[in-house]
Amino acid sequence: MSKIEETEQFDVIEMSLIAKALALLLNERSRAFELAAEIANKKGQASPDYEDFGLTTILRLSRRCSSHHLEETVSEQSWTSRRTHCSAQF
């Protein structure tokens, strides 16, 4: 995977969509981790590492995008001038 070097600008609607998508991804990955841990436990094997499911990274990105979305929602700027930066590197 390549990293995006420059900061991208997203409007409030885009940032809201990204935050929701990351929340859904976190939910699905968490459920997959729990299922894998349950299966490993039943087989007497060691639990998988939560980092194998990217949970920390997804949570960090989700919080970062959600906080940007909340800041923009609370601000009194007009809809057309609302822009926020997502400096996440993928």
Secondary structure as GFF3:
##gff-version 3
##sequence-region A 1 90
A	DSSP	beta_strand	8	10	.	.	.	ID=ss1
A	DSSP	alpha_helix	12	42	.	.	.	ID=ss2
A	DSSP	three_ten_helix	50	53	.	.	.	ID=ss3
A	DSSP	alpha_helix	55	74	.	.	.	ID=ss4
A	DSSP	three_ten_helix	79	81	.	.	.	ID=ss5
A	DSSP	beta_strand	84	86	.	.	.	ID=ss6
###
